[in-house]
Amino acid sequence: MRIGFCSPSCLKSCFSMPQPRVLVLRAPGTNCDVETAHAFELAGAVAERVHVGRLMENAALASRYQILCLPGGFSYGDDIAAGRILATRMRRHLGDLMHHFVDSGDNLVLGICNGMQVLMRLGVLTSGVGQLQTAGGPAESADDSVPPATLTWNNHGRFEDRWVNLAVDKTPCVFLRDIEQMYLPMAHAEGKFIARDAEVLEELRSAGRLALRYCEPSGEIQSETLPFPINPNGGDANVAGVCDASGRVFGLMPHPERHIDATQHPFWTRRKEQPEHGEGLQMFRNAVEWFA
Ligand SMILES: NC(=O)CC[C@H](N)C(=O)O
């Protein structure tokens, strides 16, 4: 527990709540692991940064943790496609680890930016959608070669790094409880969410799994794909974050760990009243409170 930077209310929550343990997974090219671990600690968790190589040597390490977090960065240099190599290594070598976090009824998984890209490539954010019901038989994938949804290059083909407005839909997502809107930084090149077809999009939407969406500063979302720069990448339905059916597994492209302190807000010196914390901190608190 890091108490050096805590406010009185934060200290109170640190001492009164059980402290979940967070595994912040590092890989070559990860660059947001320190800030992400700090955000979890500020929210009252115990966070440890663990290299993927250490887990491949000893996958049983996972049983020490209740939350898996894949932080942002450029894992394996974004080679082939962002998140592809880390996802492939995890699928090949860390099946039990994913089972421990995704399939247990209590544990949580959070993927931030590059972490969301990994979760999308693993298929855990779109699991259960895009299935065909065969007569009398089990559900089959409509087309195994095409995933239900993916993240691809921003419409303008460049890395985009700035702040965005986000609105929370009615959703089972544990991390977004009691949050309606957030103002967070984004920083990605491959963040455009596209669904395979309209049915997949509708299936995700009706289950509340398109949990976080780019919106206008007022919080409104007036069209299916808002124009640039409101929607920074041109993704379907303005999607910025997706959760699984249980709400315990969540991936988002913006960076909540970069707005945990009020002074990280770009206009903080011009505000009349300072909020106690940045708008991203509640996501980490919600994760800690899940275990209370
Ligand atoms: N901030 C990040 O995690 C970057 C994600 C990824 N490397 C991209 O550019 O799309």
The ligand as a Gaussian input file, in Angstrom:
#p B3LYP/6-31G(d) Opt

LIG

0 1
 N       -1.010000       4.113000     -25.794000
 C       -0.962000       2.890000     -26.261000
 O       -1.111000       1.901000     -25.550000
 C       -0.626000       2.746000     -27.718000
 C       -1.307000       1.579000     -28.363000
 C       -0.708000       1.149000     -29.685000
 N        0.696000       1.050000     -29.613000
 C       -1.184000       2.059000     -30.798000
 O       -0.486000       2.951000     -31.188000
 O       -2.258000       1.880000     -31.287000

